[in-house]
Amino acid sequence: MRGALAAGAAFGGLTILGASARGQGKLLKAGLVGCGGRGRGAAVNFLEAGKFLNTEVKIAALAEIDKAAIEQTRKRLTEDGSDVPESACFVGFDGYKKVIDSGVDVVLLATPPVFRPLHFDACVKAAKHVFMEKPVCVDPVGGQRLIAAGEEATKKNLCVVAGTQRRHDTGYLATKKLLDDGAIGAIWGGAVYWCGASSWIKPRQPGWTDIEYIMKNWINFVEMSGDHVIEQHVHNIDVMVWFMGEVPTLAVAVGGRARRKTGNQYDFFSVDYQFAKKNNVHIHSLSRQVNGTWSRETEELIGDKGRILAKSVFLHPRKRVDLPKIEGHDNAYVQEHVALINAIVKGKPLNEAQQVAESTLVGIMGRISAYTGQPVRFTDVSKPDGTFGKLAFSPTAEDFEKGQIKLPTEEIPTPGVPEEPKAE
Ligand SMILES: NC(=O)c1ccc[n+]([C@@H]2O[C@H](COP(=O)([O-])OP(=O)(O)OC[C@H]3O[C@@H](n4cnc5c(N)ncnc54)[C@H](O)[C@@H]3O)[C@@H](O)[C@H]2O)c1
């Protein structure tokens, strides 16, 4: 109990020590939309955060398109002391509306990213607090929609937390504090990485509809996931944006496909991000999903006095600096919900919609640059009148709800124009 009383929630790099939320409000009820691996995890993390803060919380409603995933989630939640009655379980692409209307205070959004702007918009319209998984859009139109809904959320005093994790990780928060205190001096360059194994595929079975096929394989289609440069690598891109204190102005990228045989995504991206307002610093982003290749998942920044490597800080040439103590849950997945619940019960402003949408759009800049072979400015994707500002993929989230989709092609984009070297 004492630990819970002392536990603070981290808000934007500061620690706010707070008393237990018990007695400060009623039972906080959450609904989960998307009961897959991460959705189940987020629901359990929400319950764990309630225990940590000694605040009464429960998962009260579920939405899914797959009945089996609902049953698996109900079973898991019962083990964690939160029974969801069958009458509060909604199957179908419109299930999010029923969860929103079921009387919950908070909605946890954990479907594939293509649905996030629509679902988030609906939550804000209904004045619900939100936890939403990253990434939060797949195209520039979705990113702009999410930012606009985030602004509405601020006007309604709603609390919004994103699942980018590191901004709620006490080690990263301590590192950011040292960075802000000048520990490594001015930043002169850096690199962010997510290089690792390829993800899963589910080969098409006889009798599957197009919707079944693409839903089971969402992670292989850019229209659903945004490609791995955002679906996975957005975590590291988000640290880059957070630590630099602003979005990059320009992305110049290459990428390609060497191994994948299904879907329409690339295997690798190499993106040069330029921060024109910060001494024209360049940060390299490298992401790859190919089995049997070198793995690295981290963020590195080099300053004139030292270096940051994820949540470690060194002075040149290699003297480690002790991190300051930041209070909070030692599991960042739980701390995200600690921050959310604390903000809700105390009525503190906390809205991460814009920051997560911007980090996702930064990933999208890199992807578009690799796909097209052209430099892409942040304003090209963040503004409706930018060069790619009106880019919206099909099928849209609304198409799924109407039950009408046209399966995207499984061809990959190829930059440039066809040209043979000139014979001499
Ligand atoms: N923060 C992290 O570390 C982390 C880790 C894994 C995944 N994620 C993110 O979480 C999200 C979900 O990933 P996952 O690994 O759980 O995927 P998953 O495929 O395991 O689960 C997604 C679930 O959503 C359901 N679904 C799809 N569309 C829906 C809709 N419109 N309405 C209701 N349910 C719907 C699917 O049937 C599936 O059960 C993705 O955005 C992913 O990038 C984040």
The ligand as a MOL file (V3000), in Angstrom:
LIG
                    3D

  0  0  0     0  0            999 V3000
M  V30 BEGIN CTAB
M  V30 COUNTS 44 48 0 0 0
M  V30 BEGIN ATOM
M  V30 1 N 3.2550 -1.6350 -27.9440 0
M  V30 2 C 3.6930 -2.8110 -28.3080 0
M  V30 3 O 4.7370 -3.2780 -27.8710 0
M  V30 4 C 2.9110 -3.6200 -29.2990 0
M  V30 5 C 3.1830 -4.9870 -29.4280 0
M  V30 6 C 2.4310 -5.7340 -30.3400 0
M  V30 7 C 1.4610 -5.1090 -31.0990 0
M  V30 8 N 1.2370 -3.7600 -30.9560 0 CHG=1
M  V30 9 C 0.2040 -3.0820 -31.7610 0
M  V30 10 O -1.0650 -3.4870 -31.2700 0
M  V30 11 C -1.9930 -3.5950 -32.3500 0
M  V30 12 C -2.5680 -5.0170 -32.3970 0
M  V30 13 O -1.5080 -5.9230 -32.5890 0
M  V30 14 P -1.6260 -7.4690 -32.1510 0
M  V30 15 O -0.2440 -7.9850 -32.1200 0
M  V30 16 O -2.4750 -7.5870 -30.9530 0 CHG=-1
M  V30 17 O -2.3730 -8.0680 -33.4140 0
M  V30 18 P -3.3430 -9.3640 -33.4380 0
M  V30 19 O -3.5230 -9.7280 -34.8480 0
M  V30 20 O -2.8270 -10.3660 -32.4580 0
M  V30 21 O -4.7070 -8.7970 -32.8250 0
M  V30 22 C -5.5220 -7.8720 -33.4690 0
M  V30 23 C -6.9580 -8.2740 -33.1160 0
M  V30 24 O -7.8460 -7.2500 -33.5550 0
M  V30 25 C -8.9920 -7.8870 -34.1030 0
M  V30 26 N -9.6070 -6.9160 -35.0020 0
M  V30 27 C -9.1880 -6.5390 -36.2180 0
M  V30 28 N -9.9490 -5.5500 -36.7020 0
M  V30 29 C -10.8880 -5.3040 -35.7690 0
M  V30 30 C -11.9700 -4.3960 -35.7130 0
M  V30 31 N -12.2040 -3.5190 -36.6900 0
M  V30 32 N -12.7340 -4.3910 -34.6030 0
M  V30 33 C -12.4870 -5.2650 -33.5860 0
M  V30 34 N -11.4760 -6.1580 -33.6030 0
M  V30 35 C -10.6820 -6.1680 -34.6750 0
M  V30 36 C -8.4470 -9.1160 -34.7950 0
M  V30 37 O -9.4460 -10.0780 -35.0290 0
M  V30 38 C -7.3870 -9.5670 -33.8090 0
M  V30 39 O -7.8970 -10.4730 -32.8620 0
M  V30 40 C -1.2210 -3.1870 -33.6030 0
M  V30 41 O -1.3760 -1.8270 -33.8500 0
M  V30 42 C 0.2280 -3.4530 -33.2220 0
M  V30 43 O 1.1420 -2.6520 -33.9270 0
M  V30 44 C 1.9290 -3.0240 -30.0550 0
M  V30 END ATOM
M  V30 BEGIN BOND
M  V30 1 1 1 2
M  V30 2 2 2 3
M  V30 3 1 2 4
M  V30 4 1 4 5
M  V30 5 2 4 44
M  V30 6 2 5 6
M  V30 7 1 6 7
M  V30 8 2 7 8
M  V30 9 1 8 9
M  V30 10 1 8 44
M  V30 11 1 9 10
M  V30 12 1 9 42
M  V30 13 1 10 11
M  V30 14 1 11 12
M  V30 15 1 11 40
M  V30 16 1 12 13
M  V30 17 1 13 14
M  V30 18 2 14 15
M  V30 19 1 14 16
M  V30 20 1 14 17
M  V30 21 1 17 18
M  V30 22 2 18 19
M  V30 23 1 18 20
M  V30 24 1 18 21
M  V30 25 1 21 22
M  V30 26 1 22 23
M  V30 27 1 23 24
M  V30 28 1 23 38
M  V30 29 1 24 25
M  V30 30 1 25 26
M  V30 31 1 25 36
M  V30 32 1 26 27
M  V30 33 1 26 35
M  V30 34 2 27 28
M  V30 35 1 28 29
M  V30 36 1 29 30
M  V30 37 2 29 35
M  V30 38 1 30 31
M  V30 39 2 30 32
M  V30 40 1 32 33
M  V30 41 2 33 34
M  V30 42 1 34 35
M  V30 43 1 36 37
M  V30 44 1 36 38
M  V30 45 1 38 39
M  V30 46 1 40 41
M  V30 47 1 40 42
M  V30 48 1 42 43
M  V30 END BOND
M  V30 END CTAB
M  END
